[in-house]
Amino acid sequence: MGNGPMAAKCKRGETVSNSVNFGIWADFRNPTQWVVPFESFYEASLDQIALAEDLGFSSVWLTEHHYCDDGYTPSPFVIGGAIASRTKSMRIGTNLIILPIHDPLRVAEDAATLSILSGGRFDLGVGIGYRQLEFDQAGRSLSHRPSLIEESIEILRRAWRGEAINFSGKRFDIGDLRITPVPENPPRIFVGGMASPAIQRAARIADGFLSTGGIGHDDYIAALDSENTPEERTGIYAGCWAIIAEDPEAEAARIGEHVLYQTNEYISWGAFGPPEETPLFETPAAAIEGGLYELWDANMAIERLRGMIDTYPQIRDIHFWSRFPGETVESGTTRLRYIAEKVLPALRD
């Protein structure tokens, strides 16, 4: 497991050799009630990511939202370039960007540039989006999301071949246009989501599936079968929401307000269904009990993660939140050290 090879019997009836990366997930949120100067916050966050590579984490995942009071990462490609300059081998990915609100040609250029700057270490994770405000400001309709994301992915693939794009669809019409520079190692395109159509889409047109909190793994495996997806495009890249610490209950109590903030913000935006139909959590304890969070010490983390990897040999990456919104970088780093020292060695044995 871990950075070493693992042969396992896949549910699709084939034996695969699996190498699992472990990484961190960063959203660069700086909520008003805990705000610190963004300049020092970004500097500390980049230091944390560089340290994570030294600790043995081999991937970093950035996410994206816009017009947020807490500064939720609006420019993941820019931050990805800064990370590339501070790291040596760590893969840099997005989990995820909201592709339907973007110009696919602009994304093609930015992603190609980041791939070149990072020496081919960049992976582009995309999702369909759900927040009305972002679509309104982009002049896009939520109802057009399926065609927007699928046409954009096709345009990206054509752009990175170095050939004329020549695409005509429902949403985009691009003629004899070429994107340069062409990356020697084009980014892999991963698709994330929790709803069945998004998971089916990942199996049909993506190079892998971005999962959230373990949701959708079985549906994705079934979709791989129905879509007859080639083996090299069957990876699962899993965002883990567990709070992992020596005393996880005490840790959850200590950072509970930050966890509550994170959960309720996502609910209010519509991440888990229509906001008017999804009540907010009233207390940190309720958010932890009723949300995506689990409380693990090292032994439990090893058991649960090893079980997940054994059950789903398609897993290629598991990444953990580097910190919760408003929590200090130093506080989040304490948990990353614990994971690096107490959990990862056992998984790599």
DOVO-542191 format. One record per residue: residue in one letter; x, y negated, z negated of N, C-alpha, C in turn. Coordinates in steps of 0.1 Angstrom, whole numbers, padded with zeros to 4 digits, always signed. Atoms other than C-alpha are relative to their C-alpha. Layout:
BEGIN
aXYZXYZXYZ...
! end
This chain:
BEGIN
m+0008+0012+0000+0000+0000+0000+0009-0012+0000g-0008+0013+0000+0010-0037-0002+0008-0001+0012n-0008+0002-0012+0039-0044+0021+0005+0013+0005g-0004-0012-0005+0046-0007+0025-0011+0007+0008p+0010-0006-0008+0028+0016+0049-0010+0009-0008m+0009-0009+0007-0003+0035+0039-0008+0007+0011a+0008-0008-0009-0019+0063+0059-0013+0004-0007a+0013-0003+0006-0056+0068+0052-0010+0005+0011k+0010-0005-0010-0086+0085+0068-0011-0011+0001c+0009+0011-0002-0107+0058+0083-0014+0006+0002k+0014-0005-0002-0145+0060+0083-0004+0002+0014r+0003-0002-0014-0144+0058+0121+0006+0013+0005g-0005-0013-0004-0127+0092+0121+0014+0000+0005e-0013+0001-0004-0092+0081+0128+0009-0003-0011t-0010+0004+0010-0060+0080+0107+0007-0012+0005v-0007+0012-0003-0045+0046+0106+0011-0003-0010s-0011+0005+0009-0013+0031+0092-0003-0014-0004n+0005+0013+0005-0022+0002+0070+0011-0007-0008s-0009+0009+0008+0000-0026+0057-0008-0012-0005v+0009+0010+0006-0018-0049+0033+0009-0012-0005n-0005+0012+0005-0007-0085+0027-0008-0004-0012f+0007+0007+0011-0015-0103-0005+0003-0014+0000g-0002+0014-0002-0020-0140-0004-0008-0009-0009i+0007+0010+0008-0035-0172-0018-0009-0007+0009w+0011+0007-0007-0065-0193-0008-0001-0014-0006a-0001+0014+0005-0064-0231-0011-0010-0009+0007d+0010+0009-0006-0091-0257-0006+0003-0015-0003f-0005+0014+0002-0073-0288-0019-0011-0009-0005r+0011+0009+0006-0104-0301-0038+0005-0007-0012n-0004+0009+0010-0099-0329-0062-0012-0008-0006p+0013+0006+0004-0133-0336-0079+0002-0012-0009t-0001+0013+0007-0140-0370-0094+0002+0001-0015q-0001-0001+0015-0144-0358-0130+0014+0005-0005w-0013-0004+0004-0109-0344-0129+0011-0006+0009v-0009+0005-0011-0093-0366-0102+0014-0003-0004v-0014+0004+0001-0056-0371-0099+0004-0006+0013p-0004+0006-0013-0038-0391-0072+0003+0011+0011f-0001-0010-0011-0040-0372-0039+0014+0002+0004e-0014-0002-0004-0004-0378-0031+0008+0010-0009s-0006-0009+0009+0009-0361-0062-0006+0013+0000f+0008-0012+0000-0018-0335-0060+0005+0009+0012y-0005-0007-0012-0008-0325-0024+0014+0005-0002e-0014-0004+0002+0029-0325-0033+0000+0012-0009a+0000-0011+0010+0022-0302-0063-0006+0013+0007s+0006-0012-0007+0000-0279-0041+0009+0006+0010l-0009-0006-0010+0026-0275-0014+0012+0007-0008d-0010-0007+0009+0052-0267-0042-0006+0013-0004q+0006-0012+0005+0028-0241-0055+0000+0011+0011i+0001-0009-0011+0024-0225-0020+0014+0005+0003a-0014-0004-0002+0062-0224-0016+0004+0010-0011l-0003-0009+0011+0065-0208-0050-0007+0013+0002a+0007-0012-0002+0039-0183-0042+0007+0010+0010e-0008-0008-0009+0060-0171-0012+0011+0007-0008d-0011-0005+0008+0089-0167-0036-0004+0011-0010l+0005-0010+0009+0067-0147-0060-0005+0013+0007g+0004-0013-0008+0058-0122-0032-0013-0001+0007f+0012+0002-0008+0026-0136-0018+0004-0002+0015s-0005+0001-0014+0028-0132+0020-0010-0007+0010s+0009+0007-0009-0001-0152+0033-0006-0012-0008v+0007+0012+0006-0018-0186+0026-0012-0003+0009w+0013+0002-0007-0054-0193+0037-0005-0014-0003l+0006+0013+0002-0068-0228+0042-0015+0000+0005t+0014+0000-0004-0104-0237+0045-0004-0015+0004e+0004+0013-0005-0124-0267+0058-0014-0004-0003h+0013+0006+0001-0153-0290+0050+0003-0015+0002h-0001+0014-0003-0160-0327+0058-0009-0008-0008y+0009+0010+0006-0174-0358+0041-0003+0005-0015c+0002-0005+0014-0170-0343+0006+0007-0010-0010d-0005+0009+0010-0165-0365-0025+0013+0005-0006d-0012-0006+0007-0138-0341-0038+0012+0002+0010g-0011-0001-0010-0116-0342-0006+0002+0014+0005y-0001-0014-0006-0123-0306+0004+0007-0001+0013t-0009+0001-0012-0097-0299+0031-0006-0004+0013p+0006+0004-0013-0107-0319+0062+0009+0003+0011s-0010-0001-0010-0075-0313+0081+0009+0012-0002p-0008-0012+0003-0063-0277+0078+0012+0002+0009f-0012-0001-0009-0040-0279+0109+0011-0008-0005v-0011+0009+0005-0021-0308+0094+0007+0006-0012i-0006-0006+0012-0017-0291+0061+0008+0013+0004g-0007-0012-0005-0007-0259+0079+0014-0003+0005g-0013+0004-0005+0021-0277+0096+0010-0003-0011a-0009+0003+0012+0034-0290+0062+0004+0013-0006i-0003-0013+0006+0032-0254+0049+0011+0007+0008a-0009-0007-0009+0051-0241+0079+0014-0005-0003s-0013+0006+0002+0080-0265+0071+0005+0004-0014r-0004-0004+0013+0081-0253+0035+0002+0015-0003t+0000-0014+0002+0079-0216+0040+0008+0007+0011k-0008-0007-0009+0099-0189+0058-0007+0011+0008s+0007-0012-0007+0078-0158+0065-0015+0001-0003m+0014-0001+0003+0044-0164+0049-0009-0004+0012r+0009+0003-0010+0016-0162+0073-0010-0011-0004i+0009+0011+0002-0007-0192+0076-0013+0002+0007g+0012-0002-0007-0043-0188+0083-0011-0010-0005t+0012+0008+0005-0077-0206+0081-0011+0010-0003n+0012-0008+0005-0105-0190+0061-0009-0009-0007l+0000+0000-0014-0121-0207+0077-0002-0014+0005i+0005+0013-0006-0127-0237+0101-0014+0002+0006i+0014+0000-0005-0162-0246+0112+0000-0002+0015l-0003+0002-0014-0157-0240+0149-0011-0007+0008p+0011+0006-0008-0192-0251+0162+0000-0015+0000i+0000+0015+0001-0186-0287+0151+0012-0006+0007h-0012+0005-0006-0153-0290+0169+0000+0000+0016d-0003-0001-0014-0141-0297+0205+0009+0012+0002p-0009-0011-0001-0127-0263+0215+0014-0003+0006l-0013+0003-0006-0100-0279+0236+0009-0006-0010r-0008+0006+0011-0088-0299+0206+0005+0011-0009v-0004-0011+0009-0088-0268+0185+0011+0008+0007a-0009-0008-0007-0069-0249+0212+0014-0007+0000e-0012+0007+0000-0042-0276+0213+0006+0000-0014d-0005+0000+0014-0039-0279+0175+0005+0013-0004a-0004-0013+0004-0038-0242+0169+0013+0005+0008a-0012-0003-0008-0012-0237+0197+0012-0007-0006t-0012+0008+0005+0010-0264+0183+0004+0006-0014l-0004-0006+0013+0008-0249+0148+0006+0014+0001s-0006-0013-0002+0016-0215+0161+0015-0002+0004i-0013+0003-0004+0047-0229+0178+0009-0005-0012l-0008+0006+0012+0058-0249+0147+0003+0011-0010s-0002-0010+0010+0054-0219+0125+0007+0013+0004g-0006-0012-0005+0072-0194+0147-0009+0012+0002g+0010-0010-0002+0040-0175+0155-0006+0006-0013r+0005-0005+0012+0029-0172+0119-0015-0004-0003f+0014+0005+0002-0006-0188+0124-0011+0009+0005d+0012-0008-0003-0039-0170+0124-0012-0010-0001l+0011+0009+0000-0071-0189+0133-0013+0007-0004g+0012-0005+0005-0101-0179+0112-0011-0010+0002v+0010+0009-0003-0134-0194+0122-0014+0005-0005g+0013-0004+0005-0170-0194+0110-0011-0009+0007i+0011+0007-0007-0204-0206+0122-0005-0012-0007g+0004+0012+0007-0210-0232+0095-0014+0001-0005y+0013+0000+0005-0241-0240+0076-0005-0014-0006r+0003+0013+0006-0240-0276+0063-0005-0010+0009q+0007+0009-0009-0264-0299+0079+0007-0013+0003l-0007+0013-0001-0244-0331+0073+0011+0001+0011e-0012-0001-0009-0214-0318+0092-0005+0002+0015f+0005-0001-0013-0235-0308+0122-0006-0013+0005d+0006+0013-0004-0254-0341+0123+0011-0010+0004q-0010+0009-0003-0222-0361+0122+0008+0004+0013a-0007-0004-0012-0207-0340+0150-0009+0000+0012g+0009+0001-0011-0238-0344+0171-0004+0014+0006r+0003-0014-0004-0244-0306+0172-0012+0005-0008s+0012-0006+0006-0275-0286+0164+0004+0013-0007l-0002-0013+0007-0275-0258+0138-0005+0011+0008s+0006-0011-0008-0297-0238+0161+0009+0004+0011h-0009-0004-0011-0270-0238+0187+0013+0007-0005r-0012-0005+0006-0244-0223+0164+0005+0013+0007p-0005-0012-0006-0242-0188+0180+0006-0002+0013s-0006+0003-0013-0236-0201+0215+0012-0009-0001l-0012+0009+0002-0212-0228+0203+0012+0008-0004i-0012-0007+0005-0190-0204+0184+0005+0010+0010e-0004-0010-0010-0190-0177+0211+0007-0006+0012e-0006+0007-0011-0183-0201+0239+0014-0006-0003s-0012+0006+0005-0156-0218+0219+0011+0010-0001i-0010-0011+0001-0138-0185+0212+0005+0004+0014e-0004-0004-0014-0138-0176+0249+0009-0011+0006i-0008+0011-0005-0124-0211+0258+0014+0001-0007l-0013-0001+0007-0096-0207+0231+0008+0011+0007r-0008-0011-0006-0086-0173+0246+0005-0004+0014r-0004+0004-0013-0085-0187+0281+0011-0010-0001a-0010+0010+0001-0066-0217+0270+0014+0005-0003w-0013-0005+0005-0038-0197+0253+0006+0010+0010r-0007-0008-0011-0032-0176+0285+0008-0009+0009g-0007+0009-0009-0018-0207+0302-0006-0001+0014e+0006+0001-0013-0042-0204+0330-0011-0010+0000a+0012+0009-0001-0070-0227+0343-0011+0006-0008i+0011-0005+0008-0099-0224+0319-0012+0003+0008n+0011-0003-0009-0127-0227+0344-0012+0008-0007f+0011-0006+0008-0156-0220+0320-0012-0008+0001s+0013+0006-0001-0193-0228+0324-0009+0008-0008g+0010-0007+0008-0218-0220+0297-0011-0009-0004k+0012+0008+0005-0248-0233+0277+0005-0013-0006r-0004+0011+0008-0227-0257+0256+0012-0008+0006f-0013+0007-0005-0194-0264+0275+0001+0003+0015d-0003-0001-0014-0184-0269+0311+0014-0006+0002i-0014+0004-0001-0146-0270+0316+0005+0006+0013g-0004-0004-0014-0131-0269+0351+0015+0005+0000d-0013-0005-0003-0096-0264+0364+0010-0007-0009l-0008+0007+0010-0079-0275+0332+0009+0010-0007r-0009-0009+0007-0048-0260+0315+0004-0007-0013i-0005+0005+0013-0037-0264+0279+0015+0003-0001t-0015-0001+0003+0000-0270+0271+0003-0007-0013p-0008-0012-0003+0022-0261+0254-0008+0013-0003v+0006-0013+0003+0012-0224+0255+0009+0007-0010p-0008-0006+0010+0022-0206+0224+0005+0014+0004e-0005-0013-0003+0045-0176+0228-0008+0011-0007n+0008-0009+0008+0025-0159+0201-0014-0006-0003p+0013+0007+0002-0012-0170+0205-0006+0005-0013p+0007-0004+0012-0031-0170+0172-0010+0011+0002r+0012-0009+0000-0053-0141+0164-0012-0008-0005i+0012+0007+0003-0089-0152+0161-0008+0010-0009f+0008-0008+0009-0108-0139+0130-0013-0007-0001v+0013+0006+0002-0145-0145+0124-0005+0004-0013g+0005-0003+0013-0160-0148+0090-0015-0002-0001g+0015+0002+0003-0196-0147+0076-0005+0011-0009m+0006-0010+0009-0219-0129+0053-0013+0006+0005a+0012-0005-0006-0250-0125+0075+0003+0010+0010s-0002-0011-0009-0255-0095+0097+0005-0004+0014p-0005+0004-0013-0252-0114+0130+0014-0004+0001a-0014+0005+0000-0219-0130+0120+0009+0012-0001i-0009-0012+0001-0205-0096+0110+0000+0008+0013q+0000-0007-0013-0216-0080+0142+0008-0008+0010r-0007+0008-0009-0201-0109+0161+0015+0002-0002a-0014-0003+0003-0168-0103+0143+0005+0012+0007a-0004-0013-0006-0167-0067+0155+0000-0001+0015r+0002+0000-0014-0177-0077+0190+0011-0009+0007i-0009+0010-0008-0154-0107+0199+0012-0004-0007a-0011+0005+0008-0129-0112+0171+0011+0010-0001d-0011-0009+0003-0095-0098+0162+0000+0005-0014g+0002-0004+0013-0107-0092+0127-0011-0007-0007f+0012+0005+0008-0133-0100+0100+0005-0006-0013l-0003+0006+0013-0129-0125+0072-0012+0002-0009s+0010-0003+0010-0149-0113+0042+0001-0009-0012t+0001+0008+0011-0160-0132+0012-0005+0008-0012g+0004-0007+0012-0161-0116-0022-0004+0015+0002g+0003-0014-0003-0163-0081-0007-0013+0002+0008i+0013-0002-0007-0195-0088+0011+0002+0004+0015g+0000-0003-0014-0201-0071+0044+0009+0011+0005h-0010-0010-0005-0174-0044+0046-0007+0011+0006d+0007-0011-0006-0198-0016+0052-0007-0003+0013d+0007+0005-0013-0218-0036+0078+0011-0001+0011y-0011+0002-0010-0185-0044+0095+0005+0013+0006i-0004-0013-0005-0174-0008+0097-0011+0006+0009a+0011-0005-0009-0208+0002+0112+0000-0008+0013a+0000+0008-0013-0205-0027+0137+0012+0004+0008l-0011-0004-0008-0171-0015+0147-0003+0012+0009d+0004-0012-0007-0186+0018+0157-0010-0003+0011s+0010+0003-0010-0216+0003+0175+0006-0008+0012e-0006+0008-0010-0193-0021+0194+0012+0007+0007n-0012-0007-0006-0166+0005+0201+0012-0009+0000t-0011+0010+0001-0140-0021+0189+0013+0007+0001p-0013-0006+0000-0104-0013+0198+0006+0000-0014e-0006-0001+0014-0084-0002+0167+0008-0012-0004e-0009+0011+0004-0060-0031+0169-0008-0013-0003r+0008+0012+0003-0089-0055+0164-0010+0003-0011t+0010-0004+0010-0105-0039+0133+0004-0004-0014g-0005+0004+0013-0087-0057+0105-0011-0007-0009i+0008+0008+0010-0105-0070+0073+0010-0008-0008y-0009+0010+0007-0090-0101+0057-0009-0006-0011a+0010+0001+0011-0107-0103+0023+0004-0011-0010g-0001+0010+0011-0111-0134+0001-0006+0006-0013c+0004-0005+0013-0112-0122-0035-0003-0011-0010w+0004+0010+0010-0130-0142-0061+0002+0004-0014a-0002-0004+0013-0119-0123-0091+0009-0010-0008i-0008+0008+0009-0105-0142-0121+0009+0011-0007i-0009-0011+0005-0074-0121-0130+0010-0006-0010a-0008+0006+0011-0056-0128-0163+0002+0011-0011e-0002-0009+0010-0043-0110-0193-0012+0002-0009d+0013+0000+0007-0075-0119-0212-0010-0007+0009p+0008+0007-0010-0099-0126-0184-0012-0007-0006e+0012+0006+0007-0129-0134-0207+0005-0014-0005a-0005+0013+0005-0108-0161-0224+0003-0010+0011e-0004+0009-0011-0095-0174-0191-0013-0005+0006a+0013+0005-0006-0131-0176-0177-0006-0011-0009a+0005+0010+0009-0141-0196-0208+0008-0013+0002r-0008+0012-0001-0112-0219-0204-0002-0008+0013i+0002+0007-0013-0118-0227-0167-0014+0000+0005g+0013-0002-0004-0155-0222-0167-0007-0012+0007e+0006+0012-0007-0165-0258-0158+0004-0001+0014h-0005+0001-0014-0144-0256-0127-0006+0011+0009v+0007-0010-0007-0159-0223-0117-0015-0004+0003l+0014+0005-0001-0194-0237-0123-0001-0011+0011y-0001+0010-0010-0185-0267-0101+0001+0006+0014q-0002-0006-0013-0173-0245-0073-0013+0007+0005t+0012-0007-0004-0204-0223-0073-0011-0009+0004n+0011+0008-0002-0229-0250-0075+0001-0009+0013e-0002+0008-0013-0213-0271-0047-0004+0009+0012y+0003-0009-0012-0215-0241-0023-0015+0002+0001i+0014-0002-0001-0251-0235-0033-0007-0012+0005s+0007+0013-0004-0261-0272-0028+0002-0002+0015w-0002+0002-0014-0246-0271+0007-0007+0011+0009g+0007-0011-0008-0265-0239+0017+0008+0012+0003a-0008-0012-0003-0238-0213+0016-0007+0013-0003f+0006-0012+0004-0260-0188+0000-0015+0000+0002g+0014+0001-0004-0293-0196+0016-0005-0015-0001p+0005+0013+0000-0315-0227+0019+0001-0006-0014p-0003+0006+0014-0305-0251-0010-0013-0002-0008e+0012+0002+0008-0341-0258-0019-0006+0013-0005e+0005-0013+0004-0347-0221-0024+0010+0008-0009t-0011-0006+0008-0314-0213-0043+0003-0008-0012p-0002+0008+0012-0313-0226-0078+0015-0001-0004l-0013+0002+0005-0281-0240-0093+0001+0008-0013f-0002-0006+0013-0265-0223-0122+0001-0011-0011e+0001+0010+0010-0269-0241-0155+0013+0000-0009t-0012-0001+0009-0238-0229-0174+0011+0008+0007p-0012-0008-0005-0203-0215-0166-0003+0015-0001a+0002-0014+0002-0213-0182-0181-0010+0006+0011a+0010-0005-0010-0243-0179-0158+0006+0001+0014a-0007+0000-0013-0222-0188-0127+0009+0012+0001i-0009-0012-0001-0197-0161-0135-0008+0013+0000e+0008-0012+0000-0223-0135-0143-0008+0002+0013g+0009-0001-0012-0245-0143-0113+0006-0003+0013g-0006+0004-0012-0220-0154-0088+0009+0011+0006l-0009-0010-0006-0192-0137-0068+0012+0004-0008y-0011-0001+0009-0168-0137-0097+0000+0013-0008e-0002-0012+0009-0154-0106-0115+0011-0004-0009l-0011+0002+0010-0132-0106-0146+0009+0012-0001w-0009-0011+0000-0102-0084-0144+0013-0003-0007d-0014+0000+0005-0070-0078-0164+0008+0007+0011a-0009-0006-0010-0040-0063-0145-0005+0014+0003n+0004-0014-0003-0051-0027-0150-0013+0001+0008m+0012+0000-0007-0086-0034-0138+0002-0005+0014a-0003+0005-0014-0073-0054-0108+0006+0011+0008i-0007-0010-0008-0050-0026-0098-0010+0011+0004e+0010-0011-0003-0078+0000-0101-0010-0005+0011r+0011+0004-0009-0104-0021-0082+0006-0003+0014l-0006+0003-0013-0080-0033-0055+0004+0012+0007r-0005-0013-0006-0065+0001-0049-0012+0008+0005g+0012-0006-0005-0100+0015-0047-0006-0006+0013m+0005+0007-0012-0110-0011-0022+0008+0003+0012i-0009-0003-0011-0080-0005+0000-0001+0015+0004d+0002-0014-0004-0085+0033-0001-0013+0002+0007t+0013-0002-0007-0121+0030+0008-0001-0007+0013y+0000+0007-0013-0115+0005+0036+0014-0002+0005p-0014+0001-0005-0082+0012+0053+0001-0010+0011q-0001+0011-0009-0091-0016+0077+0006-0012-0006i-0004+0012+0006-0081-0041+0051+0015-0003+0003r-0013+0004-0003-0050-0060+0061+0005-0011-0009d-0004+0011+0008-0050-0089+0037-0010-0002-0011i+0008+0003+0012-0064-0097+0002+0005-0013-0006h-0006+0012+0005-0061-0133-0010-0009-0006-0011f+0006+0005+0013-0069-0150-0043+0000-0015+0000w+0000+0015+0002-0079-0186-0051+0012-0004-0007s-0012+0006+0006-0048-0206-0059-0003-0008-0013r+0005+0008+0012-0068-0227-0084-0015-0002+0003f+0014+0004-0002-0104-0237-0089-0001-0015+0000p+0000+0014-0002-0116-0272-0081+0001-0008-0013g-0002+0008+0012-0103-0297-0106+0009+0006-0010e-0010-0007+0009-0081-0272-0124+0014-0005+0004t-0014+0004-0004-0045-0282-0126+0007+0010+0008v-0008-0009-0008-0021-0267-0102+0008+0009-0009e-0008-0008+0009+0000-0255-0131-0009+0011-0006s+0009-0010+0006-0030-0237-0146-0002+0012+0010g+0002-0011-0010-0037-0218-0113+0012+0008+0002t-0013-0007-0002+0000-0210-0109+0002+0011-0011t-0002-0010+0011-0001-0192-0143-0007+0013+0004r+0007-0012-0004-0027-0167-0129+0008+0006+0012l-0007-0006-0012-0007-0163-0096+0013+0007-0005r-0012-0007+0006+0024-0154-0117-0004+0013-0006y+0005-0012+0006+0004-0129-0136-0003+0011+0010i+0003-0009-0011-0009-0113-0104+0013+0005+0006a-0013-0004-0006+0026-0113-0089+0008+0010-0008e-0009-0008+0009+0043-0097-0119-0007+0013-0005k+0007-0011+0006+0016-0074-0132-0009+0009+0009v+0009-0007-0009-0006-0064-0102+0006+0004+0013l-0005-0004-0013+0012-0065-0069+0010+0011+0000p-0010-0011+0000+0042-0043-0079-0007+0014+0000a+0007-0013+0000+0017-0014-0087-0007+0003+0013l+0007-0002-0012-0002-0019-0055+0010+0003+0011r-0011-0002-0010+0031-0018-0035+0008+0013-0003d-0007-0012+0003+0043+0014-0052-0004+0011+0009
! end
